[in-house]
Amino acid sequence: MTGSRPLRQQLRELRSEAFGADPSGERMERIRRSPNFADGVFQNPVGARTRPSGSRREFAKIYFHKEQRLRRSPEGPIPVHPTTLADLAKPPVSGLRLTWMGHSSVLAEIDGRRVLFDPVWGERCSPFPFAGPKRLHPVPVPLAALGPVDAVVISHDHYDHLDLPTIKALAGTDTVFAVPLGVGAHLERWGVSEDRIRELDWNETTKIAGLSLTATPARHFCGRGLRNRQHTLWASWAVAGDEHRIFHSGDTGYFPGFKEIGAAHGPFDATMIQIGAYSEYWPDIHMTPEEGLRAHLDLQGGNPHGVLLPIHWGTFNLALHAWAEPGEWTADAAEAAGQPVAVPRPGEPFEPAGPLPTAPWWRPISHPIAHPWRGATPLAVELAPDEPRTGDLDLAGER
């Protein structure tokens, strides 16, 4: 037993550092002044229902079933595009280029500047390096070979969007971080200096390297531990340069606010929309591909223009659906709506104004995917007048 004490101590230290830091002092005072903070927690723009009572055991039973595990993993290596620094050093001809690095990590080169959204280069999205959801594919390019980045944008503080080893690696660079309220406490603990952090409430804008970055509402939740779960804000982001506009959804359920965001900050040349890790167990805080397409159209004023880049799929197993189902469903829904959609391999750069990567690269390495959504009636979002604005969400795998 005495020999196990150092290991337990090491585990506590690892977990403590990964949890980050709680907002305090002036940061906490600013949170309390936010119009989106009430009853001691941040609130969603519309209600977010909790999953059915007693469903945790049912979810775990399905999640760990052997047949289900096989569906949630590719049958062979995911084809990662071998991105090189030389590829990214060539300026985009159109002034806008996107490189999906997997999950929600996207490098956006916009009007001569470089923005890195939700960078996760770690092997697992977990407080521990040896447990938790593991990558289905390697990162396309080492973080150190990515080149200088003007801004790093974080949507919220869950482990699959705010990654400790990645942030610590970026802390030694000159990049500036744009984050929702409260998230700056994590960054400061991990070595990012206060003067390189721009902490925003919804509908606040900051200027970084000539770009306008606006934190916009989202329907989700936050937290890296069991305490103070609603003391950091979650956000989507609108980024505007001199010539182009882009949108990153972060994690969110569908809600009517996308139309307002589009009216205020769009239309967008490209949107990066979360379409994976959806489930009937948490229907309000992640979107299905069909809902993601609807969000894109809302952002564009209902017109099928601008390019949709699906994100938050194909890299980590965080739900019960087949790993490639989000890509297949998005492709189907976009084709039916006449909406341009890009489905690049991880690490494959493309310009929204040029030829789009549309080949279904996932099919040769996927189990057969059912298509229950084909011919289905579009999903409706209905909220009862007395539905609570936030919920006690404790999701397996979502951190």
Secondary structure as GFF3:
##gff-version 3
##sequence-region A 1 399
A	DSSP	three_ten_helix	2	4	.	.	.	ID=ss1
A	DSSP	alpha_helix	5	19	.	.	.	ID=ss2
A	DSSP	alpha_helix	25	33	.	.	.	ID=ss3
A	DSSP	beta_strand	37	38	.	.	.	ID=ss4
A	DSSP	beta_strand	41	42	.	.	.	ID=ss5
A	DSSP	alpha_helix	55	63	.	.	.	ID=ss6
A	DSSP	alpha_helix	66	71	.	.	.	ID=ss7
A	DSSP	alpha_helix	85	89	.	.	.	ID=ss8
A	DSSP	beta_strand	96	102	.	.	.	ID=ss9
A	DSSP	beta_strand	105	110	.	.	.	ID=ss10
A	DSSP	beta_strand	113	117	.	.	.	ID=ss11
A	DSSP	three_ten_helix	143	145	.	.	.	ID=ss12
A	DSSP	beta_strand	151	153	.	.	.	ID=ss13
A	DSSP	alpha_helix	164	170	.	.	.	ID=ss14
A	DSSP	beta_strand	176	180	.	.	.	ID=ss15
A	DSSP	alpha_helix	184	189	.	.	.	ID=ss16
A	DSSP	three_ten_helix	194	196	.	.	.	ID=ss17
A	DSSP	beta_strand	197	200	.	.	.	ID=ss18
A	DSSP	beta_strand	204	208	.	.	.	ID=ss19
A	DSSP	beta_strand	211	216	.	.	.	ID=ss20
A	DSSP	beta_strand	236	240	.	.	.	ID=ss21
A	DSSP	beta_strand	245	248	.	.	.	ID=ss22
A	DSSP	alpha_helix	257	265	.	.	.	ID=ss23
A	DSSP	beta_strand	270	274	.	.	.	ID=ss24
A	DSSP	alpha_helix	289	299	.	.	.	ID=ss25
A	DSSP	beta_strand	307	311	.	.	.	ID=ss26
A	DSSP	alpha_helix	325	337	.	.	.	ID=ss27
A	DSSP	beta_strand	349	350	.	.	.	ID=ss28
A	DSSP	three_ten_helix	363	365	.	.	.	ID=ss29
###
